[in-house]
Every structure is written in C-alpha cells, then in structure tokens.
C-alpha cells in the first residue's frame, strides 16, 4: 500500500486487461479534467458566498465534504467505478474548496492566489524531482511516507474528536509550534505526489486497463486538495504573526 489512502499498489495485481491499456498521457488528461471540475464547482460556492448566500454555500460545502468522503471510500475499494466516482468526487470537493477558500481569502487578505500558486509549484517541483530520479519511490521511501501519513491522519482524528467534545485544537493559532507542524504536514503531503506519479507510471508500464487513468487522476486530486488546504492554513498562521 502507498501512503496515499486512495492508492493501493495491490489494486494493480491480478487485473485482467479487458479494454484499452492505461497511458501516462491519459492519466494526465483525466487529472486536468478533474481539476477543471473542481474549479467550476468551487467557483459556484465562492459566488454564493460573495453574493450574500453564505448559509447556502456552507450547507453545500458540508454536503460536499460528506459525499466526497463516501465517494473516496467507494473509489478506493472499487477502482473500476472511478470513471464515474472521480468526477462526482471532484464536484463535491469543489463545493468545499470554494466555500473555504472564500472565507480564508476574506479573513487573510487574498492568500488564496498564493496558496494555489504554491500548491502547483510544489506539484511541478515533485514531478521534476521524480522524472529526474532525484527522488524515487523506493520501499523505504514508501514506508516512511506511509507511517508519516498515518500519523497525520491520527492527529487529524484526535483534533476532530476533541472539537466534538468541546476542546478544539489550538495549536494552529499562529504560534511557532503550529507553523512548524503545518510546514511538516505540507512537506509530507507534497512527497505523496511522488507515490502518485509512481503509481501512474507503473500502471502504464504494466498495461492495466484504462479506467485506472481516472483512478490515478483521482489520487492526484486527493493529494492536490490536501496540500492546498494545508498551505492555506500555513499562510493563515504566518499572516497572524505579521
């Protein structure tokens, strides 16, 4: 299993090629389509917030978050369905991304553009490092990223439970500790791109069915959105210290 919860190397095992084989270009195209869907969906909730319908945008973002989580679970267990679930997931996540981005943008003076720019700079930097083989998805690398990502997931879960019990996490309040933690999480999220790239490359080399193009694009989208939210939080903390 890779550290990205949406990517499991075992899904490529015992797959019968009953359609066109997966290609790297196909996965790139599917990823671009999914990103476009997120942007369009996100623009809608951003528009609602900007025009005084924040309550409606908030409701849509909550529904999007819940539905997106369910779709992610379905996709992780049934990659063949990804050609349908991945676009639906992109719509749901877009609703969430748009509403949250608007709130951050208003509260912290336009940091959304910076967060988007840094996210895609990180994506292209990881792609360059991967293609040049400076960073490779070795077994040790996979294990380290897996353990780190699981630790972050447990950290998130503890924070969520604490909030439900009336004890919200206050570490991300602009303190140096919070900034360092956010920075570490951003690095781990960015390194997950390497495993995403490796999954797509190995899938193309193994001639698995082309529906894995949607699956690979979906996994990349999960990492992009995770990294984007973490960068937003990091920039917000840095803004509090100004």
N, C-alpha and C positions, 0 to 999 in steps of 0.2 A: 504494500500500500504506500502511496506517496503521501506527503504531508498535506496536500490539498484534499479536503474531505470529499470533493467532487471527483477526484481522480483516484482510481484504484488500478494498479498495473495488472491485477488479476482479470479485469474485465476484458483484456485482450486475449486471454487464454481460452482455448477451445472454441474460438469464434469461427463459424463457417462463413466463407465468402459467398453470399448469395446475391450480391449486387456489385456495382462498381466499387473498386478499391478506394480507400481514403487517400487523399493527397494533402500535402502541406498547403498548397495554394487554396485548396477547397476549404481547409480549416481556417485559413486567414480570411477568406471571403465570408464565411459564416460568422466569424468573430466581428467583422466590420458591420455585418447586418445587425447582429445583436446589440452592438454599441449604438448604432443608429436608432434602434428601437428604444433603448434606454433614454437617449437624448430626447426623442419625441415625447415619450411618456413623462419624463421628468419635466419637460417644458410645460406640460399641462398643469401639474400641481404647482409649479413655480408661478404660472399665470394666475391660478386661483388665489394663491397667497398674495400676490402683488395687487390683486383687484378686490381685496376685502373678503375673500371666501376662505379664510384660513381654517375655519371649522370643517368645511368640506374637504379641503386638502389634507387636514390632519386625519380625518376618517379614512380617506383613500390611502394615505400612507400606512396606516395601521393595517388595513385590509391587505395592502400590497406586501407588507412585511410578513404577515402570517401566511398568505397564499404563496409567497415566494419561498418561504421556508419549506412548506409542504411540497412544492414543485421540485425544490432542490433534493429533497429526500427521495422522491419518486425517480428523478433522473439518475441519482447515484446508484440506485438499485436496478434501474431499467434503462440502460444507455440507448436501446433501440427506440425508445419513446422520445429521445432528446430533440428530434426534429420538430416535435410539437411542444414539448415542455420547455425547451430552451427559449423560444420566442415568448412564450407565456411568462416565463420567469423574468425575462428582460422587461416586459411591460410592468410587472408587479414591482420589481426593484426600481424601475424608473420613477414610479409614483412616490416611492420612499425617498429616493435620491433628490428629486425635485423639491419636495417639501423641506427636507432637512437642509439642503443647500441654501434655500432662500432664507431660512432662519439664521444660519451661520453668516450669510452674506450681509444681512441687516445688522446683526449683532457685532460683527467684526470688520466692518468697512471694506467689503468686496474681496474677501480672501478666497472666494470660490474659484476665480480665474487662476490664482496662484496654485491652489490645490490641484486643479485639473492639469495645469502645466507640469507640476512636479510629478504627478502620477504617471503621465505619459512619458516624461523624461526618464523616470525610473524603469518603465516598461521597455523603452528602446535601449537603455543602458544595459539592462539584463539580457536583452536579445543579442546585443553586440558582444557582451562577455560570453554568452553561451555559444554563439556562432564561431567566435574566435577560440573556443575551448579553454578560455581562461578560467571559467567556472564550469564544472561538469557535474552531472547528476550521478555521482558515484554512490555506492551503497552507504558509505559513511556520511556523505552529504545528505542523502535521503533520511537517514536515521536521525541526524541532528535536527533537520528541519521538521521532521515528524514529531519528535519529542518537544521541540520548541512550540510548535503549533498547538499541540495538545495542551501544553502548559498554559498557553494564552487562552484557549477555549475554556479551561477550568477557571482561569482568572475572570473571564467574562461571566461565566455562570455564577461564580461567587458574588460578583457585583450585582447581577440581576436578582439573585435570591436576597441579598442584603437590602436592595431597594424595595423589594416586596415586603420585607419585614420592617421597613421604616428606617433603614440605615444605609442610605445611598453612599456610593463610593465617592470620596472627596479627594482622592489622590490627584485627579486631573484638574486641579484648581490653579494652575499656573506655577506651582512650586517646581523647584529644580528636579525633585524626585519624579514628579509627574511628567515633566518634559523628557527626562531620560527614559522612563518606561515607554512613553509614546514613541520615542525615537527607536528604541529596540524593537517594538512591535512593527513599526514601519519597515525596518530592515528585514525582519523575518517574513513579512508579507511580500516584500519585493523579491526575496530569494525564492519564494514559491513560484515565481514566473519561470525559473529555471526548470522546475519539475513539470510545469505545464508544457513548456517547449519540448522537453524530452519526451513526454507522453505523446505529443503530436508527431514528432519525428519518428519515434519507434513505431507508432501506429501506421504511418505511411510506409515505413520500411517492411513492416510485417504484412502489408496488403490486407488489412482488416476492412470490413465494409464501410462504405462512405457515410453511414449515419454517425460514425464516430467523429466526423468533421464537426457536426453540431455539438457532440459531447465535448470535444476539445475546446471549441469556441465558448461553450458554456462554462467550462472550468476556468478558462482565461478571464471570462467576465466576472466570475466569482472573486477572483484574485484582484482584478482591477477595482471593483467596488469596495472590497475590504480595504485595500491600500488607500483609496480615495478618502474613505471615512476616517481612517487613522491620520492621514495627512491633514485633513480638516481639523481634527481635534488637536493635533500638534501645533498647527498655525494659530488656533484659537488660544492655546496656552501661551504661546510666545507673545501674542497680542496683549494678553493680560499683564505681562511683565513690562510693557512699554511705559 
